[in-house]
């Protein structure tokens, strides 16, 4: 669980349900980082409500994840806050997997490959 998640609402008021949803979705993404970096992961979530050109409301979710050697930013727009948070979560998953492959322990990769070879 990501311990420090800062949630900000721009031009909108946040309710408890929305904050709990963000903690549920974004907070559990630490499993996609290496074990050494899990303690220092910090996330900033900015939720913004704006009117579109056709006078419909557009909701934006911007997530900034600070990791030891990198900073990952995701910016998504949708027709509701929940959709925007879900889209941001999906993008963050793929980017955190790439981060883990890049900065993870190389011995771990060797162990996994050896297990796959031995299972045949």
Phi and psi in radians as a Rosetta constraint file:
Dihedral C 1 N 2 CA 2 C 2 CIRCULARHARMONIC -1.235 0.35
Dihedral N 2 CA 2 C 2 N 3 CIRCULARHARMONIC 2.126 0.35
Dihedral C 2 N 3 CA 3 C 3 CIRCULARHARMONIC -1.337 0.35
Dihedral N 3 CA 3 C 3 N 4 CIRCULARHARMONIC -0.695 0.35
Dihedral C 3 N 4 CA 4 C 4 CIRCULARHARMONIC -1.922 0.35
Dihedral N 4 CA 4 C 4 N 5 CIRCULARHARMONIC 1.781 0.35
Dihedral C 4 N 5 CA 5 C 5 CIRCULARHARMONIC -2.097 0.35
Dihedral N 5 CA 5 C 5 N 6 CIRCULARHARMONIC 2.088 0.35
Dihedral C 5 N 6 CA 6 C 6 CIRCULARHARMONIC -1.832 0.35
Dihedral N 6 CA 6 C 6 N 7 CIRCULARHARMONIC 2.131 0.35
Dihedral C 6 N 7 CA 7 C 7 CIRCULARHARMONIC -1.940 0.35
Dihedral N 7 CA 7 C 7 N 8 CIRCULARHARMONIC 2.171 0.35
Dihedral C 7 N 8 CA 8 C 8 CIRCULARHARMONIC -2.131 0.35
Dihedral N 8 CA 8 C 8 N 9 CIRCULARHARMONIC 2.453 0.35
Dihedral C 8 N 9 CA 9 C 9 CIRCULARHARMONIC -1.915 0.35
Dihedral N 9 CA 9 C 9 N 10 CIRCULARHARMONIC 2.191 0.35
Dihedral C 9 N 10 CA 10 C 10 CIRCULARHARMONIC -1.863 0.35
Dihedral N 10 CA 10 C 10 N 11 CIRCULARHARMONIC 2.110 0.35
Dihedral C 10 N 11 CA 11 C 11 CIRCULARHARMONIC 1.061 0.35
Dihedral N 11 CA 11 C 11 N 12 CIRCULARHARMONIC 0.462 0.35
Dihedral C 11 N 12 CA 12 C 12 CIRCULARHARMONIC -2.724 0.35
Dihedral N 12 CA 12 C 12 N 13 CIRCULARHARMONIC 2.735 0.35
Dihedral C 12 N 13 CA 13 C 13 CIRCULARHARMONIC -1.801 0.35
Dihedral N 13 CA 13 C 13 N 14 CIRCULARHARMONIC 2.362 0.35
Dihedral C 13 N 14 CA 14 C 14 CIRCULARHARMONIC -1.627 0.35
Dihedral N 14 CA 14 C 14 N 15 CIRCULARHARMONIC 2.442 0.35
Dihedral C 14 N 15 CA 15 C 15 CIRCULARHARMONIC -1.848 0.35
Dihedral N 15 CA 15 C 15 N 16 CIRCULARHARMONIC 2.979 0.35
Dihedral C 15 N 16 CA 16 C 16 CIRCULARHARMONIC -1.104 0.35
Dihedral N 16 CA 16 C 16 N 17 CIRCULARHARMONIC -0.667 0.35
Dihedral C 16 N 17 CA 17 C 17 CIRCULARHARMONIC -1.077 0.35
Dihedral N 17 CA 17 C 17 N 18 CIRCULARHARMONIC -0.729 0.35
Dihedral C 17 N 18 CA 18 C 18 CIRCULARHARMONIC -1.164 0.35
Dihedral N 18 CA 18 C 18 N 19 CIRCULARHARMONIC -0.710 0.35
Dihedral C 18 N 19 CA 19 C 19 CIRCULARHARMONIC -1.129 0.35
Dihedral N 19 CA 19 C 19 N 20 CIRCULARHARMONIC -0.710 0.35
Dihedral C 19 N 20 CA 20 C 20 CIRCULARHARMONIC -1.127 0.35
Dihedral N 20 CA 20 C 20 N 21 CIRCULARHARMONIC -0.664 0.35
Dihedral C 20 N 21 CA 21 C 21 CIRCULARHARMONIC -1.117 0.35
Dihedral N 21 CA 21 C 21 N 22 CIRCULARHARMONIC -0.720 0.35
Dihedral C 21 N 22 CA 22 C 22 CIRCULARHARMONIC -1.121 0.35
Dihedral N 22 CA 22 C 22 N 23 CIRCULARHARMONIC -0.766 0.35
Dihedral C 22 N 23 CA 23 C 23 CIRCULARHARMONIC -1.096 0.35
Dihedral N 23 CA 23 C 23 N 24 CIRCULARHARMONIC -0.649 0.35
Dihedral C 23 N 24 CA 24 C 24 CIRCULARHARMONIC -1.187 0.35
Dihedral N 24 CA 24 C 24 N 25 CIRCULARHARMONIC -0.783 0.35
Dihedral C 24 N 25 CA 25 C 25 CIRCULARHARMONIC -1.406 0.35
Dihedral N 25 CA 25 C 25 N 26 CIRCULARHARMONIC -0.911 0.35
Dihedral C 25 N 26 CA 26 C 26 CIRCULARHARMONIC -1.436 0.35
Dihedral N 26 CA 26 C 26 N 27 CIRCULARHARMONIC -0.575 0.35
Dihedral C 26 N 27 CA 27 C 27 CIRCULARHARMONIC -1.147 0.35
Dihedral N 27 CA 27 C 27 N 28 CIRCULARHARMONIC -0.461 0.35
Dihedral C 27 N 28 CA 28 C 28 CIRCULARHARMONIC -1.574 0.35
Dihedral N 28 CA 28 C 28 N 29 CIRCULARHARMONIC 0.071 0.35
Dihedral C 28 N 29 CA 29 C 29 CIRCULARHARMONIC -1.387 0.35
Dihedral N 29 CA 29 C 29 N 30 CIRCULARHARMONIC -0.031 0.35
Dihedral C 29 N 30 CA 30 C 30 CIRCULARHARMONIC -1.185 0.35
Dihedral N 30 CA 30 C 30 N 31 CIRCULARHARMONIC -0.299 0.35
Dihedral C 30 N 31 CA 31 C 31 CIRCULARHARMONIC -1.209 0.35
Dihedral N 31 CA 31 C 31 N 32 CIRCULARHARMONIC -0.236 0.35
Dihedral C 31 N 32 CA 32 C 32 CIRCULARHARMONIC -1.592 0.35
Dihedral N 32 CA 32 C 32 N 33 CIRCULARHARMONIC 0.118 0.35
Dihedral C 32 N 33 CA 33 C 33 CIRCULARHARMONIC -1.933 0.35
Dihedral N 33 CA 33 C 33 N 34 CIRCULARHARMONIC 2.904 0.35
Dihedral C 33 N 34 CA 34 C 34 CIRCULARHARMONIC -1.244 0.35
Dihedral N 34 CA 34 C 34 N 35 CIRCULARHARMONIC 2.749 0.35
Dihedral C 34 N 35 CA 35 C 35 CIRCULARHARMONIC -1.115 0.35
Dihedral N 35 CA 35 C 35 N 36 CIRCULARHARMONIC -0.599 0.35
Dihedral C 35 N 36 CA 36 C 36 CIRCULARHARMONIC -1.177 0.35
Dihedral N 36 CA 36 C 36 N 37 CIRCULARHARMONIC -0.583 0.35
Dihedral C 36 N 37 CA 37 C 37 CIRCULARHARMONIC -1.587 0.35
Dihedral N 37 CA 37 C 37 N 38 CIRCULARHARMONIC -0.086 0.35
Dihedral C 37 N 38 CA 38 C 38 CIRCULARHARMONIC -1.102 0.35
Dihedral N 38 CA 38 C 38 N 39 CIRCULARHARMONIC -0.586 0.35
Dihedral C 38 N 39 CA 39 C 39 CIRCULARHARMONIC -1.242 0.35
Dihedral N 39 CA 39 C 39 N 40 CIRCULARHARMONIC -0.468 0.35
Dihedral C 39 N 40 CA 40 C 40 CIRCULARHARMONIC -1.796 0.35
Dihedral N 40 CA 40 C 40 N 41 CIRCULARHARMONIC 0.184 0.35
Dihedral C 40 N 41 CA 41 C 41 CIRCULARHARMONIC -1.328 0.35
Dihedral N 41 CA 41 C 41 N 42 CIRCULARHARMONIC 2.277 0.35
Dihedral C 41 N 42 CA 42 C 42 CIRCULARHARMONIC -2.270 0.35
Dihedral N 42 CA 42 C 42 N 43 CIRCULARHARMONIC 2.511 0.35
Dihedral C 42 N 43 CA 43 C 43 CIRCULARHARMONIC -2.270 0.35
Dihedral N 43 CA 43 C 43 N 44 CIRCULARHARMONIC 2.413 0.35
Dihedral C 43 N 44 CA 44 C 44 CIRCULARHARMONIC -2.056 0.35
Dihedral N 44 CA 44 C 44 N 45 CIRCULARHARMONIC 2.200 0.35
Dihedral C 44 N 45 CA 45 C 45 CIRCULARHARMONIC -2.048 0.35
Dihedral N 45 CA 45 C 45 N 46 CIRCULARHARMONIC 2.182 0.35
Dihedral C 45 N 46 CA 46 C 46 CIRCULARHARMONIC -2.062 0.35
Dihedral N 46 CA 46 C 46 N 47 CIRCULARHARMONIC 2.088 0.35
Dihedral C 46 N 47 CA 47 C 47 CIRCULARHARMONIC -1.893 0.35
Dihedral N 47 CA 47 C 47 N 48 CIRCULARHARMONIC 2.215 0.35
Dihedral C 47 N 48 CA 48 C 48 CIRCULARHARMONIC -2.258 0.35
Dihedral N 48 CA 48 C 48 N 49 CIRCULARHARMONIC 2.434 0.35
Dihedral C 48 N 49 CA 49 C 49 CIRCULARHARMONIC -2.019 0.35
Dihedral N 49 CA 49 C 49 N 50 CIRCULARHARMONIC 2.267 0.35
Dihedral C 49 N 50 CA 50 C 50 CIRCULARHARMONIC -2.509 0.35
Dihedral N 50 CA 50 C 50 N 51 CIRCULARHARMONIC 2.817 0.35
Dihedral C 50 N 51 CA 51 C 51 CIRCULARHARMONIC -1.656 0.35
Dihedral N 51 CA 51 C 51 N 52 CIRCULARHARMONIC 2.410 0.35
Dihedral C 51 N 52 CA 52 C 52 CIRCULARHARMONIC -1.473 0.35
Dihedral N 52 CA 52 C 52 N 53 CIRCULARHARMONIC -3.088 0.35
Dihedral C 52 N 53 CA 53 C 53 CIRCULARHARMONIC -1.180 0.35
Dihedral N 53 CA 53 C 53 N 54 CIRCULARHARMONIC -0.556 0.35
Dihedral C 53 N 54 CA 54 C 54 CIRCULARHARMONIC -1.605 0.35
Dihedral N 54 CA 54 C 54 N 55 CIRCULARHARMONIC 0.386 0.35
Dihedral C 54 N 55 CA 55 C 55 CIRCULARHARMONIC 1.102 0.35
Dihedral N 55 CA 55 C 55 N 56 CIRCULARHARMONIC 0.341 0.35
Dihedral C 55 N 56 CA 56 C 56 CIRCULARHARMONIC -1.670 0.35
Dihedral N 56 CA 56 C 56 N 57 CIRCULARHARMONIC 2.737 0.35
Dihedral C 56 N 57 CA 57 C 57 CIRCULARHARMONIC -1.432 0.35
Dihedral N 57 CA 57 C 57 N 58 CIRCULARHARMONIC 2.418 0.35
Dihedral C 57 N 58 CA 58 C 58 CIRCULARHARMONIC -2.074 0.35
Dihedral N 58 CA 58 C 58 N 59 CIRCULARHARMONIC 2.351 0.35
Dihedral C 58 N 59 CA 59 C 59 CIRCULARHARMONIC -1.984 0.35
Dihedral N 59 CA 59 C 59 N 60 CIRCULARHARMONIC 2.332 0.35
Dihedral C 59 N 60 CA 60 C 60 CIRCULARHARMONIC -2.112 0.35
Dihedral N 60 CA 60 C 60 N 61 CIRCULARHARMONIC 2.401 0.35
Dihedral C 60 N 61 CA 61 C 61 CIRCULARHARMONIC -2.168 0.35
Dihedral N 61 CA 61 C 61 N 62 CIRCULARHARMONIC 2.098 0.35
Dihedral C 61 N 62 CA 62 C 62 CIRCULARHARMONIC -2.044 0.35
Dihedral N 62 CA 62 C 62 N 63 CIRCULARHARMONIC 2.186 0.35
Dihedral C 62 N 63 CA 63 C 63 CIRCULARHARMONIC -2.091 0.35
Dihedral N 63 CA 63 C 63 N 64 CIRCULARHARMONIC 2.215 0.35
Dihedral C 63 N 64 CA 64 C 64 CIRCULARHARMONIC -2.048 0.35
Dihedral N 64 CA 64 C 64 N 65 CIRCULARHARMONIC 2.053 0.35
Dihedral C 64 N 65 CA 65 C 65 CIRCULARHARMONIC -1.911 0.35
Dihedral N 65 CA 65 C 65 N 66 CIRCULARHARMONIC 2.130 0.35
Dihedral C 65 N 66 CA 66 C 66 CIRCULARHARMONIC -1.733 0.35
Dihedral N 66 CA 66 C 66 N 67 CIRCULARHARMONIC 2.087 0.35
Dihedral C 66 N 67 CA 67 C 67 CIRCULARHARMONIC -2.003 0.35
Dihedral N 67 CA 67 C 67 N 68 CIRCULARHARMONIC 2.907 0.35
Dihedral C 67 N 68 CA 68 C 68 CIRCULARHARMONIC -0.979 0.35
Dihedral N 68 CA 68 C 68 N 69 CIRCULARHARMONIC -0.696 0.35
Dihedral C 68 N 69 CA 69 C 69 CIRCULARHARMONIC -2.022 0.35
Dihedral N 69 CA 69 C 69 N 70 CIRCULARHARMONIC 0.085 0.35
Dihedral C 69 N 70 CA 70 C 70 CIRCULARHARMONIC -2.742 0.35
Dihedral N 70 CA 70 C 70 N 71 CIRCULARHARMONIC 2.881 0.35
Dihedral C 70 N 71 CA 71 C 71 CIRCULARHARMONIC -2.315 0.35
Dihedral N 71 CA 71 C 71 N 72 CIRCULARHARMONIC 2.161 0.35
Dihedral C 71 N 72 CA 72 C 72 CIRCULARHARMONIC -1.944 0.35
Dihedral N 72 CA 72 C 72 N 73 CIRCULARHARMONIC 2.259 0.35
Dihedral C 72 N 73 CA 73 C 73 CIRCULARHARMONIC -2.145 0.35
Dihedral N 73 CA 73 C 73 N 74 CIRCULARHARMONIC 2.327 0.35
Dihedral C 73 N 74 CA 74 C 74 CIRCULARHARMONIC -2.248 0.35
Dihedral N 74 CA 74 C 74 N 75 CIRCULARHARMONIC 2.372 0.35
Dihedral C 74 N 75 CA 75 C 75 CIRCULARHARMONIC -2.319 0.35
Dihedral N 75 CA 75 C 75 N 76 CIRCULARHARMONIC 2.023 0.35
Dihedral C 75 N 76 CA 76 C 76 CIRCULARHARMONIC -2.292 0.35
Dihedral N 76 CA 76 C 76 N 77 CIRCULARHARMONIC 2.520 0.35
Dihedral C 76 N 77 CA 77 C 77 CIRCULARHARMONIC -2.088 0.35
Dihedral N 77 CA 77 C 77 N 78 CIRCULARHARMONIC 2.533 0.35
Dihedral C 77 N 78 CA 78 C 78 CIRCULARHARMONIC -2.752 0.35
Dihedral N 78 CA 78 C 78 N 79 CIRCULARHARMONIC -3.084 0.35
Dihedral C 78 N 79 CA 79 C 79 CIRCULARHARMONIC -1.548 0.35
Dihedral N 79 CA 79 C 79 N 80 CIRCULARHARMONIC -0.105 0.35
Dihedral C 79 N 80 CA 80 C 80 CIRCULARHARMONIC -2.615 0.35
Dihedral N 80 CA 80 C 80 N 81 CIRCULARHARMONIC 2.830 0.35
Dihedral C 80 N 81 CA 81 C 81 CIRCULARHARMONIC -1.105 0.35
Dihedral N 81 CA 81 C 81 N 82 CIRCULARHARMONIC -0.696 0.35
Dihedral C 81 N 82 CA 82 C 82 CIRCULARHARMONIC -1.112 0.35
Dihedral N 82 CA 82 C 82 N 83 CIRCULARHARMONIC -0.725 0.35
Dihedral C 82 N 83 CA 83 C 83 CIRCULARHARMONIC -1.120 0.35
Dihedral N 83 CA 83 C 83 N 84 CIRCULARHARMONIC -0.749 0.35
Dihedral C 83 N 84 CA 84 C 84 CIRCULARHARMONIC -1.115 0.35
Dihedral N 84 CA 84 C 84 N 85 CIRCULARHARMONIC -0.676 0.35
Dihedral C 84 N 85 CA 85 C 85 CIRCULARHARMONIC -1.176 0.35
Dihedral N 85 CA 85 C 85 N 86 CIRCULARHARMONIC -0.727 0.35
Dihedral C 85 N 86 CA 86 C 86 CIRCULARHARMONIC -1.094 0.35
Dihedral N 86 CA 86 C 86 N 87 CIRCULARHARMONIC -0.761 0.35
Dihedral C 86 N 87 CA 87 C 87 CIRCULARHARMONIC -1.116 0.35
Dihedral N 87 CA 87 C 87 N 88 CIRCULARHARMONIC -0.692 0.35
Dihedral C 87 N 88 CA 88 C 88 CIRCULARHARMONIC -1.137 0.35
Dihedral N 88 CA 88 C 88 N 89 CIRCULARHARMONIC -0.680 0.35
Dihedral C 88 N 89 CA 89 C 89 CIRCULARHARMONIC -1.093 0.35
Dihedral N 89 CA 89 C 89 N 90 CIRCULARHARMONIC -0.757 0.35
Dihedral C 89 N 90 CA 90 C 90 CIRCULARHARMONIC -1.089 0.35
Dihedral N 90 CA 90 C 90 N 91 CIRCULARHARMONIC -0.758 0.35
Dihedral C 90 N 91 CA 91 C 91 CIRCULARHARMONIC -1.144 0.35
Dihedral N 91 CA 91 C 91 N 92 CIRCULARHARMONIC -0.712 0.35
Dihedral C 91 N 92 CA 92 C 92 CIRCULARHARMONIC -1.111 0.35
Dihedral N 92 CA 92 C 92 N 93 CIRCULARHARMONIC -0.649 0.35
Dihedral C 92 N 93 CA 93 C 93 CIRCULARHARMONIC -1.007 0.35
Dihedral N 93 CA 93 C 93 N 94 CIRCULARHARMONIC -0.844 0.35
Dihedral C 93 N 94 CA 94 C 94 CIRCULARHARMONIC -1.169 0.35
Dihedral N 94 CA 94 C 94 N 95 CIRCULARHARMONIC -0.698 0.35
Dihedral C 94 N 95 CA 95 C 95 CIRCULARHARMONIC -1.210 0.35
Dihedral N 95 CA 95 C 95 N 96 CIRCULARHARMONIC -0.625 0.35
Dihedral C 95 N 96 CA 96 C 96 CIRCULARHARMONIC -1.238 0.35
Dihedral N 96 CA 96 C 96 N 97 CIRCULARHARMONIC -0.571 0.35
Dihedral C 96 N 97 CA 97 C 97 CIRCULARHARMONIC -1.115 0.35
Dihedral N 97 CA 97 C 97 N 98 CIRCULARHARMONIC -0.730 0.35
Dihedral C 97 N 98 CA 98 C 98 CIRCULARHARMONIC -1.116 0.35
Dihedral N 98 CA 98 C 98 N 99 CIRCULARHARMONIC -0.692 0.35
Dihedral C 98 N 99 CA 99 C 99 CIRCULARHARMONIC -1.089 0.35
Dihedral N 99 CA 99 C 99 N 100 CIRCULARHARMONIC -0.743 0.35
Dihedral C 99 N 100 CA 100 C 100 CIRCULARHARMONIC -1.148 0.35
Dihedral N 100 CA 100 C 100 N 101 CIRCULARHARMONIC -0.679 0.35
Dihedral C 100 N 101 CA 101 C 101 CIRCULARHARMONIC -1.141 0.35
Dihedral N 101 CA 101 C 101 N 102 CIRCULARHARMONIC -0.676 0.35
Dihedral C 101 N 102 CA 102 C 102 CIRCULARHARMONIC -1.292 0.35
Dihedral N 102 CA 102 C 102 N 103 CIRCULARHARMONIC -0.746 0.35
Dihedral C 102 N 103 CA 103 C 103 CIRCULARHARMONIC -1.886 0.35
Dihedral N 103 CA 103 C 103 N 104 CIRCULARHARMONIC 0.094 0.35
Dihedral C 103 N 104 CA 104 C 104 CIRCULARHARMONIC -1.314 0.35
Dihedral N 104 CA 104 C 104 N 105 CIRCULARHARMONIC 3.082 0.35
Dihedral C 104 N 105 CA 105 C 105 CIRCULARHARMONIC -1.301 0.35
Dihedral N 105 CA 105 C 105 N 106 CIRCULARHARMONIC 2.142 0.35
Dihedral C 105 N 106 CA 106 C 106 CIRCULARHARMONIC -1.169 0.35
Dihedral N 106 CA 106 C 106 N 107 CIRCULARHARMONIC -0.451 0.35
Dihedral C 106 N 107 CA 107 C 107 CIRCULARHARMONIC -1.158 0.35
Dihedral N 107 CA 107 C 107 N 108 CIRCULARHARMONIC -0.570 0.35
Dihedral C 107 N 108 CA 108 C 108 CIRCULARHARMONIC -1.085 0.35
Dihedral N 108 CA 108 C 108 N 109 CIRCULARHARMONIC -0.753 0.35
Dihedral C 108 N 109 CA 109 C 109 CIRCULARHARMONIC -1.081 0.35
Dihedral N 109 CA 109 C 109 N 110 CIRCULARHARMONIC -0.706 0.35
Dihedral C 109 N 110 CA 110 C 110 CIRCULARHARMONIC -1.114 0.35
Dihedral N 110 CA 110 C 110 N 111 CIRCULARHARMONIC -0.707 0.35
Dihedral C 110 N 111 CA 111 C 111 CIRCULARHARMONIC -1.126 0.35
Dihedral N 111 CA 111 C 111 N 112 CIRCULARHARMONIC -0.722 0.35
Dihedral C 111 N 112 CA 112 C 112 CIRCULARHARMONIC -1.146 0.35
Dihedral N 112 CA 112 C 112 N 113 CIRCULARHARMONIC -0.756 0.35
Dihedral C 112 N 113 CA 113 C 113 CIRCULARHARMONIC -1.109 0.35
Dihedral N 113 CA 113 C 113 N 114 CIRCULARHARMONIC -0.714 0.35
Dihedral C 113 N 114 CA 114 C 114 CIRCULARHARMONIC -1.119 0.35
Dihedral N 114 CA 114 C 114 N 115 CIRCULARHARMONIC -0.667 0.35
Dihedral C 114 N 115 CA 115 C 115 CIRCULARHARMONIC -1.104 0.35
Dihedral N 115 CA 115 C 115 N 116 CIRCULARHARMONIC -0.730 0.35
Dihedral C 115 N 116 CA 116 C 116 CIRCULARHARMONIC -1.145 0.35
Dihedral N 116 CA 116 C 116 N 117 CIRCULARHARMONIC -0.691 0.35
Dihedral C 116 N 117 CA 117 C 117 CIRCULARHARMONIC -1.163 0.35
Dihedral N 117 CA 117 C 117 N 118 CIRCULARHARMONIC -0.702 0.35
Dihedral C 117 N 118 CA 118 C 118 CIRCULARHARMONIC -1.298 0.35
Dihedral N 118 CA 118 C 118 N 119 CIRCULARHARMONIC -0.374 0.35
Dihedral C 118 N 119 CA 119 C 119 CIRCULARHARMONIC -1.365 0.35
Dihedral N 119 CA 119 C 119 N 120 CIRCULARHARMONIC -0.235 0.35
